[in-house]
Amino acid sequence: MGVIMAIMQGGVVRKRASCKLLLVGLVGLGVAFYLLSTDSWKLVYLGIILKAVFASCMVPSFNVVAANLGINIGRVRAVGAMARAIGPVLFCGLYWSFGAKICFSIGAVAMVSTVGLINKLKLDNDGKKDN
């Protein structure tokens, strides 16, 4: 996963980070989490690869959108660090209590519902407000 993310983030995403890529990444992560919730090992492996590809789109695209909206990048990074601390603990509890299917299905719904929240901001492809 790390090699795929490094190649994608360093070679592809860095030059193309945008609001559109952010939305594509969120939908792709939703699909990846859904595949991770299945019982088929082939689909789980595909989900892992897709998660690596689409997760590499998120941070650069969020940074571009936040910068274009005038949001302090330090604040965005702080919230991201908090999410990386809280997320695994929360989803470990879900996984342990309810199993993989429920845990990853909730993750898929969370990713796809974030698309709706970002669409409500009415941003153009550069992440600037469309008036």
N, C-alpha and C positions, 0 to 999 in steps of 0.2 A: 504494500500500500504506500509506504513512504517514498519509494522510488517513483511510482506513478505520479504521486502528488508533487514531488519535486520537479519532475519533467514538465508536468502540466502547468504548475504555477510559475516556474522560472522561464519556460520557453514559450508558452502559448497564452496563458491568462494574463500575465503581466502587461502585455501589449494590448489586450482586448477587454480589459475590465470595464464593465458598464452596467447600467441598470438592466438592460436586456439579458446580459450574461448572468446577472444575479438571479433573475426570474427563472432562467433556464436551469441554473444550478439548483434552485429550490425545488423545482418540479423533478429534476433528475434525482435529487436526494430522496424525494418522496418515493419515487419508483425503486430506488436502491433499497430503502428501508422496507418497502413492501416485499421485495425479493428476499431480503434477509429473514423475513417472517415465514417463508415457505418451508416445506419439509424436504424439498429436493436439493441435494447437495450441489448440483450443477447450477441451479438458480441462486443458491446462497453464494457460490463463488462469483457468479456474474454480478450479484448485488455488491459484493466486496469491491470488485473492480470499478463498478459504477460509482460507488460511494467515494472511492479515492479520486476519480476523475471529477465528479461534481463538487466534492468538498474543497478541492483546490481552487474552485471558482469563487468561493464565498468571501474570504477575507479581502482579497484585492478589490472585488466588486463592491463590497460593503464600504471599504475605505473611499473609493471613488464617489459613491453615492453620498456618503456622509460629508465628504469634503465639499462637494458641489451644493449641498444643502446648508453649508456653513456650520456644521456640527464639529465640535472639537474632536480631532482624531484620537487624542489621549483618552477621552471619555469613551469612545467607541472601543478602543483596545482594553480599557478597564472592564467594560461590560462583557467583552469577549472572554477575558480571563476569568471573570466570575462565572460565566456560563460553562467554561471548561472545568471549573471546580465543582459546580453544583450539578451539572448535567450527568456526569458519570455516576454520582452518588444516587441521584434520583432514579435514573434508568436501571442501575444495578438493583435497586429495591424493587422496581417494577418487574425486572427479569426474574429475580429470585422469587417474588410473590406470585406472579401470574404466568411466567414462561415467555419464551421468545416471540411467539405469535402476537400476543397482546402488546408486549414492549415495543417491538419494531413497528407494529401497526399504529400505535400512538405516535411514534416518531414520524411515520409517513404522513399522518394527518396533520401533525404540527408543521412539517415542512410545507405542505401544499397550502395550508391555511395562511401561512406567512405570505404567500403570493398574493392573496386577497388583501392583506393589510398593506403591502407595498403598492398594489394597484390603487388603493384608496388615496395614496399620496399624489397620484397623477403626475408621475415623473416622466421626462423624456428619456431617450437612450443614454444621455450623459449623466442622468441622475439629477437633473435640475427640474425645478417645479415648472409644470406646464400651466400657463395661465390662460 
